[in-house]
Amino acid sequence: QVQLVESGGGLVKPGGSLRLSCAASGFTFSDYYISWIRQAPGEGLEWLSYISSSHSTIYYADSVKGRFTVSRDNAKNSVYLQMSSLKAEDTAMYYCARASNSGGYFPSDYWGQGTLVTVSS
Amino acid sequence: DIVMTQSPDSLAVSLGERATINCKSSQSVLYNSNNKNYLAWYQQKPGQPPKLLISWASTRESGVPDRFSGSGSGTDFSLSISSLQAEDVAIYSCHQYYSTPFTFGPGTKVDIK
């Protein structure tokens, strides 16, 4: 069955860095775009970024552009989100999610359980 | 960026009654070349990730009960739950995947009256 498992969250000081990982299984990972989406406590969903199956297409939301970098390793069935210059407003649950079809313009059908990032001094 | 708005913010419906949630996009999410609306609906229960209910504005995902239905086109959409069940208590969010950055509505909380 399709599974996505995030890891790497935790408590970090403002200005610090963190690297999130998303390990996928149960599908042909290299065929699918993967998105990162976050949800601040008590708030709605915010799409952050996606990376195409071949790394050739990457988009970022303005809120994280220049601070976050997404990458993937198809050999390891994993996607990563390198986060730097973290701010208190980056505190959120971070989800990775798979596009429902190969290609970029599809909704995410499978989501991980999320990893919590807390930015606080 | 396409801004998604939803109404109401919350609603309480009696068991077995209909619940309807509205979603509006700041610009059309209808792609004319394939006549598809790039609009999805998600259900999120406390402590869980969102679950995709409907894509392309009206296509139910596999396994989603047929009491859930989506409608609308262009900029105005709705999600209906024809006969509310206790397990439908959740937050429902619309989502456009027509253009990046993809965006979500703020969510509508559905409760039992």
Interface residues (C-beta under 8 A of the other chain):
Chain A: S35 G44 L45 E46 W47 Y50 Y59 Y60 A61 D62 Y95 A97 S100 Y105 F106 P107 S108 D109 W111 G112 Q113 G114
Chain B: D1 Y38 A40 Y42 Q48 P49 P50 K51 L52 S55 E61 S93 H95 Y97 Y98 T100 P101 F102 T103 F104 G105 P106 G107
